[in-house]
Amino acid sequence: MTDTQLDAVRRVLRFLQHTAGRDKLYRTAQYGSRLILRAWKGRPNAPQFLAILNTLESHLSLSRKLFRLFSSIDFLINALDSLKEREPVVRYLTFSAMICKAIWLLIDHILWLSKANLINFETTRWTKRSNWIWLFGILFLIVRDVYNIRVRKLTKRSNYRALVRNVCDMMLPVGNLGIVRCHDSGTAGLFGIISSLIGAYDIWLKVEAKNKIE
């Protein structure tokens, strides 16, 4: 193996050492499974293949929930860090988004415990509430991204990537809530894949930048 190949392997391993990096890869595979499920639905000899994909998607979803345990605390810390932002509009929008996401993940953890029969919890009503809170959190981020681009004239590629990622993410709770019919189709899978890949790329850039500093 050449030095270039070894360096590439090391870079991938550094990326995979981060929980967020692994989560984005799992998320890409999860929504990729949904997209393929939709594409293969109704084809001859598809039931067995679809059953395998359903099982894969289910296990990936469970793994991601385990990865995200206590991530609500991270969002609370991010909310507190956002108070240091000098721009008042960005500070308010980021803080509100992080609080919404912290609450959303906390509810998601409780729902998972309920589905695992570890606690007794009313899942149907709180699943809907969780999706609304998730949606509001994403909307705060979208408004922030648009404000950064249109008002503050921050036109770096990272600003546009953030906007595209958040718009794609928005379609997931929108579909879950039935506002747009995309939850039971490959549309949700496609949006999930796009946002996951952008998120994975951003994490890759952060890991590479940190490694250069060290």
DRENTOR-981244 format. One line per 3 residues: number of its first residue (from 0); for each residue x, y, z of N, C-alpha, C. Coordinates in nm, 3 decimals. Last residue first. Example, Ala and Ser with C-alpha at 12.3 -4.5 7.8 and 13.67 -1.06 7.14 Angstrom:
<recs>
1> 1.285 -0.225 0.708 1.367 -0.106 0.714 1.290 0.003 0.787 | 1.319 -0.569 0.780 1.230 -0.450 0.780 1.320 -0.330 0.780 $
</recs>
This chain:
<recs>
213> -0.356 2.040 1.469 -0.279 1.956 1.561 -0.144 1.917 1.500 | -0.449 2.160 1.238 -0.408 2.245 1.352 -0.319 2.166 1.446 | -0.516 1.940 1.086 -0.409 2.029 1.037 -0.356 2.117 1.150 $
210> -0.725 1.835 1.234 -0.603 1.757 1.221 -0.486 1.843 1.174 | -0.921 2.028 1.196 -0.869 2.005 1.331 -0.736 1.930 1.325 | -0.970 1.995 0.923 -0.917 2.123 0.972 -0.855 2.106 1.110 $
207> -1.074 1.734 0.922 -0.951 1.764 0.849 -0.887 1.893 0.899 | -1.307 1.773 1.072 -1.206 1.678 1.119 -1.072 1.706 1.053 | -1.442 1.956 0.908 -1.406 1.994 1.044 -1.295 1.903 1.099 $
204> -1.482 1.802 0.676 -1.402 1.924 0.668 -1.356 1.968 0.807 | -1.652 1.602 0.781 -1.521 1.566 0.724 -1.429 1.688 0.720 | -1.875 1.754 0.841 -1.799 1.693 0.951 -1.660 1.654 0.905 $
201> -1.954 1.817 0.580 -1.918 1.925 0.673 -1.836 1.871 0.790 | -2.013 1.559 0.483 -1.907 1.639 0.421 -1.860 1.750 0.514 | -2.231 1.490 0.643 -2.109 1.411 0.650 -1.990 1.488 0.593 $
198> -2.417 1.683 0.555 -2.372 1.682 0.694 -2.243 1.605 0.711 | -2.447 1.598 0.291 -2.395 1.733 0.318 -2.341 1.741 0.461 | -2.554 1.344 0.341 -2.426 1.356 0.272 -2.364 1.494 0.293 $
195> -2.796 1.415 0.467 -2.697 1.333 0.537 -2.559 1.347 0.474 | -2.936 1.556 0.272 -2.898 1.625 0.395 -2.790 1.548 0.471 | -2.964 1.345 0.079 -2.896 1.470 0.046 -2.847 1.541 0.173 $
192> -3.109 1.148 0.222 -2.977 1.118 0.169 -2.899 1.247 0.143 | -3.350 1.283 0.275 -3.266 1.237 0.386 -3.124 1.208 0.341 | -3.451 1.320 0.019 -3.416 1.437 0.099 -3.323 1.399 0.214 $
189> -3.489 1.044 -0.046 -3.401 1.130 -0.126 -3.356 1.252 -0.046 | -3.674 0.959 0.146 -3.544 0.897 0.138 -3.444 0.983 0.064 | -3.892 1.119 0.081 -3.828 1.136 0.212 -3.689 1.076 0.212 $
186> -3.944 1.009 -0.174 -3.907 1.150 -0.160 -3.836 1.175 -0.027 | -4.038 0.757 -0.184 -3.893 0.772 -0.191 -3.848 0.915 -0.174 | -4.303 0.773 0.065 -4.249 0.759 -0.069 -4.099 0.771 -0.064 $
183> -4.420 0.840 0.302 -4.431 0.701 0.260 -4.378 0.679 0.119 | -4.370 1.118 0.324 -4.318 1.027 0.425 -4.316 0.882 0.375 | -4.486 1.297 0.159 -4.355 1.246 0.116 -4.301 1.141 0.212 $
180> -4.714 1.506 0.131 -4.713 1.361 0.119 -4.579 1.313 0.067 | -4.703 1.751 0.381 -4.671 1.717 0.243 -4.661 1.565 0.236 | -4.816 1.714 0.629 -4.832 1.845 0.564 -4.805 1.831 0.414 $
177> -4.773 1.487 0.776 -4.876 1.482 0.672 -4.902 1.614 0.604 | -4.570 1.467 0.952 -4.692 1.534 1.001 -4.804 1.534 0.897 | -4.372 1.355 0.795 -4.425 1.279 0.910 -4.558 1.335 0.959 $
174> -4.320 1.568 0.619 -4.381 1.445 0.570 -4.442 1.363 0.683 | -4.208 1.747 0.799 -4.324 1.790 0.720 -4.398 1.668 0.666 | -3.985 1.605 0.889 -4.099 1.622 0.980 -4.225 1.669 0.908 $
171> -3.859 1.615 0.617 -3.881 1.491 0.693 -3.993 1.506 0.796 | -3.816 1.866 0.515 -3.915 1.781 0.448 -3.946 1.654 0.525 | -3.606 1.968 0.661 -3.741 2.016 0.690 -3.848 1.925 0.630 $
168> -3.381 1.863 0.539 -3.422 1.809 0.668 -3.566 1.849 0.701 | -3.373 2.035 0.315 -3.395 1.891 0.297 -3.444 1.827 0.426 | -3.318 2.273 0.448 -3.441 2.263 0.369 -3.475 2.115 0.346 $
165> -3.069 2.210 0.561 -3.183 2.234 0.649 -3.317 2.228 0.574 | -2.909 2.181 0.330 -2.924 2.072 0.425 -3.048 2.090 0.512 | -2.927 2.437 0.216 -2.979 2.321 0.143 -3.004 2.205 0.238 $
162> -2.801 2.587 0.423 -2.939 2.615 0.382 -3.001 2.496 0.310 | -2.545 2.476 0.429 -2.630 2.472 0.549 -2.776 2.494 0.512 | -2.456 2.543 0.174 -2.473 2.402 0.211 -2.565 2.388 0.331 $
159> -2.440 2.819 0.198 -2.538 2.761 0.106 -2.562 2.614 0.136 | -2.233 2.834 0.385 -2.363 2.896 0.414 -2.473 2.838 0.325 | -2.020 2.712 0.254 -2.073 2.649 0.376 -2.210 2.706 0.413 $
156> -1.952 2.888 0.054 -2.021 2.764 0.017 -2.085 2.698 0.139 | -2.030 3.226 0.154 -1.940 3.111 0.143 -2.021 2.986 0.108 | -2.164 3.466 0.184 -2.189 3.384 0.066 -2.086 3.274 0.046 $
153> -2.318 3.674 0.374 -2.222 3.565 0.396 -2.246 3.461 0.286 | -2.478 3.900 0.393 -2.397 3.879 0.273 -2.286 3.776 0.295 | -2.663 3.953 0.581 -2.523 3.968 0.622 -2.425 3.945 0.508 $
150> -2.892 3.911 0.416 -2.873 4.035 0.492 -2.727 4.057 0.527 | -2.867 3.665 0.276 -2.929 3.782 0.214 -2.899 3.913 0.284 | -2.723 3.485 0.445 -2.691 3.499 0.303 -2.742 3.631 0.246 $
147> -2.832 3.511 0.702 -2.687 3.519 0.684 -2.650 3.548 0.538 | -3.103 3.469 0.643 -3.058 3.598 0.698 -2.908 3.616 0.677 | -3.095 3.202 0.568 -3.138 3.302 0.470 -3.092 3.441 0.515 $
144> -3.017 3.089 0.815 -2.933 3.073 0.695 -2.967 3.178 0.589 | -3.234 3.161 0.982 -3.097 3.208 1.011 -3.008 3.201 0.889 | -3.437 3.018 0.858 -3.446 3.164 0.863 -3.308 3.224 0.891 $
141> -3.337 2.761 0.909 -3.353 2.807 0.771 -3.360 2.959 0.766 | -3.347 2.750 1.188 -3.218 2.742 1.120 -3.226 2.792 0.976 | -3.623 2.762 1.232 -3.536 2.866 1.290 -3.401 2.868 1.218 $
138> -3.692 2.522 1.106 -3.737 2.650 1.048 -3.654 2.766 1.103 | -3.587 2.334 1.283 -3.530 2.345 1.150 -3.568 2.478 1.085 | -3.757 2.378 1.506 -3.613 2.394 1.518 -3.545 2.413 1.383 $
135> -4.005 2.311 1.396 -3.980 2.449 1.437 -3.829 2.476 1.451 | -3.963 2.032 1.355 -3.989 2.122 1.243 -3.959 2.267 1.280 | -3.937 1.942 1.620 -3.827 1.923 1.525 -3.841 2.021 1.408 $
132> -4.194 2.002 1.708 -4.080 2.070 1.770 -3.957 2.060 1.680 | -4.341 1.827 1.543 -4.365 1.971 1.537 -4.246 2.049 1.595 | -4.239 1.580 1.628 -4.218 1.623 1.490 -4.241 1.772 1.473 $
129> -4.335 1.577 1.892 -4.192 1.574 1.867 -4.160 1.622 1.726 | -4.608 1.564 1.851 -4.551 1.683 1.914 -4.402 1.692 1.888 | -4.621 1.305 1.740 -4.663 1.421 1.662 -4.605 1.549 1.719 $
126> -4.530 1.159 1.959 -4.457 1.150 1.833 -4.492 1.269 1.744 | -4.726 1.210 2.147 -4.595 1.273 2.166 -4.506 1.260 2.042 | -4.944 1.064 2.047 -4.956 1.208 2.065 -4.818 1.274 2.072 $
123> -4.829 0.799 2.046 -4.889 0.860 1.927 -4.891 1.013 1.937 | -4.732 0.722 2.307 -4.641 0.748 2.195 -4.704 0.826 2.080 | -4.734 0.758 2.633 -4.831 0.774 2.525 -4.756 0.818 2.399 $
120> -4.552 0.507 2.808 -4.560 0.644 2.761 -4.657 0.650 2.642 | -4.379 0.321 3.033 -4.513 0.336 2.976 -4.533 0.482 2.938 | -4.057 0.176 2.957 -4.144 0.266 3.031 -4.279 0.270 2.963 $
117> -3.967 -0.033 2.808 -3.897 -0.005 2.932 -3.974 0.092 3.021 | -4.050 -0.099 2.553 -4.127 -0.150 2.668 -4.053 -0.134 2.801 | -3.941 0.028 2.345 -3.864 -0.087 2.394 -3.929 -0.151 2.517 $
114> -4.108 0.239 2.326 -4.120 0.135 2.224 -4.044 0.009 2.263 | -4.008 0.387 2.546 -4.145 0.337 2.548 -4.163 0.223 2.448 | -3.755 0.454 2.458 -3.768 0.373 2.579 -3.907 0.311 2.589 $
111> -3.833 0.616 2.242 -3.760 0.493 2.217 -3.769 0.399 2.338 | -3.952 0.827 2.377 -4.034 0.744 2.287 -3.965 0.611 2.258 | -3.728 0.932 2.504 -3.837 0.877 2.585 -3.926 0.786 2.501 $
108> -3.582 1.021 2.282 -3.524 0.920 2.372 -3.635 0.852 2.454 | -3.761 1.212 2.182 -3.728 1.095 2.100 -3.667 0.984 2.185 | -3.751 1.403 2.382 -3.876 1.330 2.360 -3.850 1.202 2.281 $
105> -3.486 1.481 2.335 -3.525 1.429 2.466 -3.654 1.348 2.454 | -3.501 1.581 2.076 -3.424 1.460 2.101 -3.458 1.398 2.236 | -3.668 1.808 2.123 -3.706 1.704 2.027 -3.632 1.573 2.055 $
102> -3.513 1.959 2.299 -3.642 1.905 2.344 -3.686 1.790 2.254 | -3.301 2.018 2.126 -3.274 1.950 2.253 -3.403 1.884 2.305 | -3.430 2.156 1.923 -3.368 2.027 1.892 -3.337 1.948 2.019 $
99> -3.510 2.386 2.064 -3.610 2.299 2.001 -3.552 2.160 1.975 | -3.258 2.488 2.129 -3.351 2.449 2.236 -3.457 2.354 2.181 | -3.157 2.544 1.875 -3.090 2.446 1.959 -3.179 2.398 2.074 $
96> -3.337 2.744 1.786 -3.323 2.618 1.713 -3.263 2.509 1.800 | -3.291 2.949 1.972 -3.424 2.888 1.963 -3.418 2.752 1.894 | -3.020 3.008 1.910 -3.058 2.964 2.045 -3.193 2.891 2.041 $
93> -3.048 3.094 1.643 -2.968 2.975 1.676 -3.004 2.920 1.812 | -3.213 3.321 1.676 -3.256 3.210 1.591 -3.179 3.082 1.624 | -3.061 3.488 1.849 -3.196 3.444 1.886 -3.237 3.321 1.807 $
90> -2.821 3.521 1.698 -2.819 3.467 1.834 -2.955 3.412 1.874 | -2.914 3.643 1.466 -2.854 3.510 1.457 -2.851 3.444 1.594 | -2.997 3.883 1.585 -3.092 3.800 1.511 -3.042 3.656 1.502 $
87> -2.761 3.991 1.706 -2.878 3.954 1.787 -2.976 3.862 1.715 | -2.430 3.907 1.676 -2.545 3.945 1.593 -2.674 3.899 1.662 | -2.260 3.781 1.859 -2.283 3.926 1.869 -2.405 3.971 1.790 $
84> -2.291 3.485 2.045 -2.300 3.547 1.912 -2.337 3.695 1.925 | -2.322 3.371 2.286 -2.202 3.452 2.269 -2.200 3.525 2.134 | -2.533 3.205 2.270 -2.557 3.334 2.335 -2.435 3.427 2.325 $
81> -2.440 2.967 2.175 -2.494 3.061 2.076 -2.521 3.198 2.138 | -2.379 2.825 2.403 -2.268 2.882 2.326 -2.318 2.987 2.228 | -2.636 2.741 2.472 -2.565 2.834 2.561 -2.449 2.902 2.487 $
78> -2.680 2.567 2.258 -2.771 2.681 2.280 -2.703 2.786 2.368 | -2.483 2.378 2.297 -2.476 2.462 2.177 -2.565 2.585 2.191 | -2.587 2.265 2.529 -2.457 2.333 2.535 -2.441 2.426 2.415 $
75> -2.817 2.154 2.419 -2.829 2.255 2.524 -2.700 2.334 2.537 | -2.703 1.970 2.245 -2.779 2.081 2.188 -2.800 2.192 2.292 | -2.589 1.795 2.431 -2.503 1.868 2.337 -2.575 1.988 2.278 $
72> -2.820 1.693 2.543 -2.732 1.775 2.627 -2.638 1.857 2.539 | -2.916 1.539 2.339 -2.994 1.658 2.376 -2.912 1.751 2.465 | -2.759 1.320 2.332 -2.724 1.428 2.240 -2.803 1.555 2.269 $
69> -2.833 1.107 2.488 -2.773 1.221 2.558 -2.727 1.333 2.463 | -2.817 0.900 2.208 -2.850 0.910 2.350 -2.767 1.022 2.413 | -2.748 0.858 1.948 -2.790 0.993 1.984 -2.831 1.007 2.130 $
66> -2.691 0.589 1.922 -2.583 0.685 1.902 -2.619 0.821 1.959 | -2.950 0.491 1.950 -2.852 0.462 2.055 -2.734 0.560 2.046 | -3.057 0.581 1.711 -3.117 0.627 1.837 -3.021 0.603 1.954 $
63> -2.902 0.438 1.532 -2.889 0.583 1.538 -2.949 0.640 1.667 | -2.997 0.180 1.576 -2.857 0.212 1.605 -2.837 0.362 1.619 | -3.261 0.204 1.484 -3.235 0.174 1.625 -3.092 0.211 1.664 $
60> -3.211 0.251 1.211 -3.284 0.350 1.290 -3.259 0.330 1.439 | -3.088 0.011 1.144 -3.013 0.136 1.133 -3.079 0.246 1.215 | -3.300 -0.165 1.182 -3.181 -0.177 1.267 -3.096 -0.050 1.262 $
57> -3.478 -0.076 0.981 -3.519 -0.078 1.121 -3.399 -0.082 1.215 | -3.331 -0.116 0.750 -3.372 0.020 0.786 -3.411 0.029 0.932 | -3.310 -0.398 0.758 -3.190 -0.313 0.762 -3.226 -0.172 0.807 $
54> -3.579 -0.471 0.734 -3.504 -0.510 0.854 -3.380 -0.422 0.870 | -3.630 -0.367 0.479 -3.708 -0.321 0.595 -3.635 -0.351 0.725 | -3.452 -0.520 0.327 -3.432 -0.376 0.338 -3.508 -0.319 0.457 $
51> -3.571 -0.773 0.356 -3.433 -0.751 0.402 -3.406 -0.603 0.422 | -3.816 -0.723 0.234 -3.813 -0.763 0.375 -3.674 -0.741 0.435 | -3.736 -0.675 -0.025 -3.795 -0.565 0.051 -3.795 -0.596 0.200 $
48> -3.655 -0.932 -0.098 -3.557 -0.824 -0.096 -3.607 -0.707 -0.013 | -3.904 -1.062 -0.083 -3.792 -1.107 0.001 -3.687 -0.997 0.014 | -4.070 -0.915 -0.272 -4.100 -0.925 -0.129 -3.984 -0.964 -0.041 $
45> -3.997 -0.917 -0.551 -3.944 -0.814 -0.463 -3.966 -0.839 -0.314 | -4.089 -1.067 -0.762 -3.985 -1.127 -0.676 -3.923 -1.025 -0.581 | -4.174 -0.774 -0.950 -4.181 -0.920 -0.931 -4.064 -0.968 -0.845 $
42> -4.242 -0.465 -0.774 -4.169 -0.543 -0.873 -4.184 -0.692 -0.846 | -4.360 -0.327 -0.568 -4.445 -0.370 -0.678 -4.375 -0.451 -0.785 | -4.078 -0.134 -0.485 -4.214 -0.174 -0.449 -4.296 -0.210 -0.572 $
39> -3.836 -0.031 -0.549 -3.856 -0.173 -0.575 -3.999 -0.220 -0.545 | -3.850 0.235 -0.470 -3.820 0.205 -0.610 -3.852 0.061 -0.646 | -3.896 0.215 -0.194 -3.997 0.276 -0.280 -3.977 0.237 -0.426 $
36> -3.655 0.098 -0.116 -3.782 0.032 -0.087 -3.893 0.084 -0.177 | -3.474 0.296 -0.187 -3.474 0.171 -0.263 -3.604 0.094 -0.240 | -3.540 0.487 0.008 -3.550 0.520 -0.133 -3.557 0.394 -0.219 $
33> -3.482 0.349 0.244 -3.619 0.395 0.218 -3.639 0.424 0.069 | -3.207 0.315 0.216 -3.294 0.197 0.221 -3.438 0.235 0.190 | -3.127 0.578 0.239 -3.104 0.508 0.112 -3.191 0.384 0.103 $
30> -3.181 0.623 0.503 -3.268 0.687 0.404 -3.247 0.630 0.264 | -2.972 0.454 0.605 -3.112 0.440 0.647 -3.207 0.499 0.543 | -2.737 0.552 0.491 -2.780 0.416 0.460 -2.927 0.396 0.494 $
27> -2.735 0.805 0.611 -2.737 0.793 0.465 -2.787 0.656 0.424 | -2.716 0.730 0.879 -2.834 0.803 0.833 -2.848 0.794 0.680 | -2.465 0.616 0.887 -2.581 0.534 0.919 -2.708 0.599 0.864 $
24> -2.320 0.850 0.829 -2.313 0.736 0.738 -2.431 0.642 0.760 | -2.386 1.006 1.051 -2.423 1.053 0.917 -2.418 0.939 0.815 | -2.274 0.852 1.258 -2.418 0.871 1.253 -2.463 0.916 1.114 $
21> -2.003 0.878 1.210 -2.065 0.747 1.192 -2.217 0.760 1.180 | -1.983 1.154 1.274 -1.948 1.104 1.141 -2.012 0.970 1.113 | -2.055 1.160 1.542 -2.137 1.233 1.445 -2.109 1.185 1.303 $
18> -1.847 1.016 1.659 -1.984 0.962 1.662 -2.072 1.029 1.557 | -1.537 0.977 1.505 -1.635 1.072 1.556 -1.775 1.012 1.548 | -1.396 0.789 1.373 -1.378 0.795 1.518 -1.480 0.888 1.583 $
15> -1.433 0.835 1.106 -1.519 0.734 1.169 -1.504 0.731 1.320 | -1.229 1.021 1.059 -1.369 1.060 1.041 -1.461 0.964 1.116 | -1.008 0.862 1.098 -1.028 0.979 1.184 -1.173 1.026 1.178 $
12> -1.045 0.682 0.886 -1.053 0.634 1.024 -1.073 0.749 1.122 | -0.999 0.852 0.668 -1.131 0.789 0.686 -1.149 0.742 0.829 | -0.731 0.913 0.714 -0.831 1.021 0.713 -0.972 0.965 0.732 $
9> -0.610 0.663 0.687 -0.603 0.734 0.815 -0.710 0.842 0.823 | -0.660 0.615 0.415 -0.718 0.526 0.517 -0.720 0.595 0.653 | -0.504 0.816 0.301 -0.648 0.816 0.278 -0.719 0.730 0.383 $
6> -0.251 0.732 0.380 -0.301 0.861 0.427 -0.452 0.868 0.412 | -0.233 0.495 0.235 -0.231 0.491 0.381 -0.287 0.620 0.441 | -0.231 0.602 -0.025 -0.341 0.515 0.016 -0.350 0.506 0.168 $
3> 0.012 0.740 -0.016 -0.112 0.812 -0.046 -0.233 0.732 0.000 | 0.196 0.538 0.027 0.177 0.639 0.131 0.046 0.716 0.110 | 0.056 0.219 -0.089 0.136 0.340 -0.102 0.107 0.436 0.013 $
0> 0.085 -0.121 0.000 0.000 0.000 0.000 0.088 0.125 0.000 $
</recs>
